[in-house]
């Protein structure tokens, strides 16, 4: 497979499709795989080989977060590491490239058929308000694919600063010590009003979840686990540029 233009992409662990939307806006056609949110089970999913140009997705980050380590100390069962399931599906689908995102401490997917780059990106490097660090892995079988991190459109730092949107619905632990101690007075504790703020900080319309069938806890889990739309859009454009600059 040698396509270097936006093509057919398989999304793994899609959630409510926040990363998918960014790739769709860049011209990719995204097909969503199963997700626990909709009653699906990635562990039983086997994508057809040779049908997809790329694979994108972010396995659940709970297994690799600092909160998971705290939960283990409290006796809460450790979250399962599903990065190997992402890697398995990539190898089975055999696309010419893949992109995985997760928290910075997550492990690299074991995809021996690909040359893999990895880098950490903060949402604020893109001129956005929210302080949100994510790690990306870009694997390619296309000869001459560019270094993805060098193709990101970085912007001057935004003078406005807001903390990381968390799936729990509260500000990230330690945030109260950063940028003037504004937590939790302005950013703490889950509420529908704060969910609307979180959506804006993630780059989406504040009313996007107004009619959601999810509970407040479920809605925050979906929004807080997603990639900000501005970050996803920059990544999607960078992937497109990397493929266009490659030689088949």
Phi, psi and omega per residue, in radians:
X1 nan 2.188 -3.029
X2 -2.213 0.216 -3.100
X3 -1.061 2.334 3.118
X4 -2.056 0.018 3.046
X5 -1.712 2.866 3.085
X6 -0.931 2.305 -3.084
X7 -2.372 -2.616 -3.102
X8 -1.500 2.204 -3.054
X9 -2.158 2.379 3.049
X10 -1.687 2.223 3.107
X11 -1.802 2.131 3.121
X12 -1.791 2.497 -3.061
X13 0.899 0.968 -2.977
X14 -1.245 -0.410 -3.080
X15 1.039 -2.285 3.097
X16 -1.647 0.240 2.966
X17 1.411 0.552 -3.103
X18 -1.218 -0.770 3.073
X19 -1.235 -0.631 3.124
X20 -1.010 -0.755 -3.098
X21 -1.053 -0.684 3.126
X22 -1.104 -0.738 3.141
X23 -1.237 -0.615 3.091
X24 -1.114 -0.703 3.138
X25 -1.164 -0.393 3.093
X26 -1.500 -0.085 3.076
X27 1.892 -0.030 3.097
X28 -1.349 2.576 3.020
X29 -1.700 2.023 -2.997
X30 -1.834 2.222 3.036
X31 -1.885 2.171 -3.072
X32 -1.554 2.277 3.061
X33 -1.430 -3.091 -3.115
X34 -1.196 2.646 3.106
X35 -2.495 2.476 3.121
X36 -0.975 -0.527 3.132
X37 -1.002 -0.600 -3.100
X38 -1.876 0.299 3.097
X39 1.536 0.151 -3.137
X40 -1.591 2.902 -3.131
X41 -2.364 1.883 -3.133
X42 -1.035 -0.517 -3.076
X43 -1.168 -0.354 3.128
X44 -1.807 0.104 -3.066
X45 -1.646 2.341 3.100
X46 -2.315 1.786 -3.107
X47 -1.235 2.615 3.107
X48 -1.248 2.450 -3.128
X49 -1.308 2.542 3.002
X50 1.308 0.186 -3.103
X51 -1.720 -0.391 -3.030
X52 -1.982 2.441 3.068
X53 -1.319 -0.603 -3.126
X54 -2.568 2.870 3.060
X55 -2.279 2.313 3.095
X56 -2.218 2.835 3.041
X57 2.721 2.909 3.111
X58 -2.360 1.774 3.066
X59 -0.978 2.656 3.134
X60 -0.857 2.328 -3.013
X61 -1.580 -0.098 -3.013
X62 -1.021 -0.589 -3.105
X63 -1.166 -0.332 -3.029
X64 -2.039 0.067 -3.086
X65 -1.547 2.810 3.085
X66 -1.141 -0.525 3.120
X67 -1.127 -0.592 3.128
X68 -1.105 -0.678 3.113
X69 -1.135 -0.657 3.096
X70 -1.167 -0.697 3.139
X71 -1.115 -0.661 3.110
X72 -1.068 -0.728 3.118
X73 -1.123 -0.487 3.141
X74 -1.524 0.006 3.134
X75 1.588 0.094 3.098
X76 -1.384 2.327 -3.123
X77 -0.967 2.472 -3.138
X78 -1.191 2.373 3.099
X79 -1.163 2.554 -3.101
X80 -1.316 2.424 3.063
X81 -1.421 1.951 -3.101
X82 -1.837 0.160 3.054
X83 -1.032 -0.710 3.082
X84 -1.030 -0.536 3.094
X85 -1.220 -0.650 3.045
X86 -1.071 -0.838 -3.127
X87 -1.073 -0.719 3.133
X88 -1.056 -0.784 -3.128
X89 -1.154 -0.631 3.076
X90 -1.071 -0.840 -3.124
X91 -1.111 -0.648 3.138
X92 -1.248 -0.714 -3.125
X93 -1.271 -0.509 3.103
X94 0.934 0.886 3.055
X95 -1.320 3.033 3.098
X96 -1.439 -0.249 3.103
X97 -2.703 2.827 3.015
X98 -2.549 2.747 3.065
X99 -2.371 2.171 3.062
X100 -2.087 2.480 3.074
X101 -2.201 2.646 3.138
X102 -2.985 -3.023 3.050
X103 -1.236 2.754 -3.070
X104 -0.997 -0.496 -3.078
X105 -1.495 -0.029 -3.100
X106 -1.180 2.639 -3.130
X107 -1.365 2.764 3.083
X108 -1.275 2.327 3.108
X109 -1.146 2.393 -3.115
X110 -1.465 1.621 -3.126
X111 -2.200 1.428 -3.025
X112 -1.114 -0.264 -3.130
X113 -1.441 0.002 -3.021
X114 -2.230 2.616 2.937
X115 -1.536 2.102 -2.952
X116 -1.971 2.257 3.000
X117 -1.855 2.634 3.035
X118 -2.493 2.576 3.116
X119 -2.785 2.740 3.088
X120 -1.824 2.364 -3.133
X121 -2.236 2.329 3.043
X122 -1.723 2.338 3.118
X123 -0.932 -0.518 -3.127
X124 -1.252 -0.350 3.056
X125 -1.174 -0.220 -3.119
X126 -1.804 0.251 3.123
X127 1.435 0.204 -3.096
X128 -1.585 2.853 -3.109
X129 -1.378 -0.679 -3.001
X130 -1.286 2.291 3.059
X131 -1.487 1.759 -3.038
X132 -2.498 2.003 -3.118
X133 -1.789 2.249 3.085
X134 -2.320 2.593 3.050
X135 -1.770 2.464 3.103
X136 -2.133 2.524 3.039
X137 -2.147 2.219 3.124
X138 -2.090 2.007 3.112
X139 -1.915 2.433 -3.064
X140 -2.466 2.535 2.982
X141 -1.900 0.062 -3.110
X142 -1.541 2.158 -3.122
X143 -1.100 2.303 3.061
X144 1.440 0.238 3.099
X145 -1.051 2.360 -3.062
X146 -1.254 2.846 3.044
X147 -1.228 1.987 -2.977
X148 -1.057 -0.723 -3.089
X149 -1.068 -0.479 3.140
X150 -1.338 -0.205 -3.102
X151 -1.747 0.033 3.123
X152 -1.288 2.367 -3.130
X153 -1.501 1.450 -3.117
X154 -1.306 2.580 -3.057
X155 -2.205 2.824 3.055
X156 -1.045 2.645 -3.101
X157 -1.117 2.374 3.093
X158 -1.276 2.306 3.124
X159 -1.169 -0.361 3.085
X160 -1.545 2.342 -3.107
X161 -2.221 2.283 3.022
X162 -2.309 2.682 -3.051
X163 -1.355 3.030 3.124
X164 -1.099 2.272 3.017
X165 -1.273 2.190 -3.093
X166 -1.936 2.637 -3.138
X167 -1.144 -0.402 -3.136
X168 -1.320 -0.273 3.140
X169 1.628 0.061 3.072
X170 -2.144 2.962 3.131
X171 -1.208 2.692 -3.123
X172 -1.077 2.383 3.105
X173 -0.919 2.345 -3.122
X174 1.707 -0.270 -3.101
X175 -1.082 -0.500 -3.109
X176 -1.103 -0.291 -3.141
X177 -1.666 0.050 -3.040
X178 -1.992 2.557 3.006
X179 0.833 0.837 2.978
X180 1.660 0.137 3.054
X181 1.079 0.791 -3.079
X182 -1.545 0.078 -3.134
X183 -1.854 2.500 -0.003
X184 -1.652 0.169 -3.042
X185 -0.945 -0.720 -3.117
X186 -1.807 -0.476 -2.942
X187 -2.082 -0.121 -2.964
X188 -1.432 3.061 2.966
X189 0.814 2.316 -3.070
X190 -1.180 2.349 3.020
X191 -2.733 2.812 3.112
X192 -1.129 -0.565 3.103
X193 -1.154 -0.717 3.129
X194 -1.267 -0.473 3.040
X195 -1.105 -0.697 3.098
X196 -1.110 -0.673 3.058
X197 -1.119 -0.754 -3.118
X198 -1.067 -0.693 3.115
X199 -1.075 -0.752 3.112
X200 -1.094 -0.766 3.138
X201 -1.142 -0.452 3.090
X202 -1.518 -0.027 3.058
X203 1.609 0.281 -3.088
X204 -2.038 2.828 3.113
X205 -1.078 2.471 -3.091
X206 -1.104 -0.454 -3.092
X207 -1.561 0.072 -3.013
X208 -0.989 -0.577 -3.090
X209 -1.880 0.272 -3.085
X210 -1.064 -0.613 -3.102
X211 -1.864 0.369 -3.103
X212 -1.151 2.510 3.047
X213 -1.396 -0.123 -3.135
X214 -1.305 2.686 2.949
X215 -1.208 2.963 3.092
X216 -1.014 -0.748 3.122
X217 -1.073 -0.771 -3.141
X218 -1.170 -0.686 3.140
X219 -1.120 -0.755 3.114
X220 -1.119 -0.627 3.125
X221 -1.092 -0.719 3.142
X222 -1.195 -0.808 -3.091
X223 -1.232 -0.720 -3.079
X224 -1.285 -0.329 3.126
X225 -1.609 -0.082 -3.045
X226 -1.579 2.915 3.070
X227 -1.522 2.288 3.077
X228 -0.947 2.449 -3.107
X229 -1.027 -0.751 3.102
X230 -1.050 -0.685 3.120
X231 -1.175 -0.800 3.118
X232 -1.062 -0.665 -3.136
X233 -1.156 -0.736 3.092
X234 -1.104 -0.701 3.116
X235 -1.132 -0.783 -3.135
X236 -1.072 -0.731 3.104
X237 -1.134 -0.687 3.135
X238 -1.135 -0.706 3.089
X239 -1.079 -0.768 3.122
X240 -1.044 -0.777 3.130
X241 -1.133 -0.701 3.141
X242 -1.059 -0.708 -3.135
X243 -1.262 -0.670 3.130
X244 -1.159 -0.530 3.139
X245 -1.488 0.013 -3.092
X246 -1.572 2.867 3.044
X247 -2.009 2.284 -3.100
X248 -1.242 nan nan
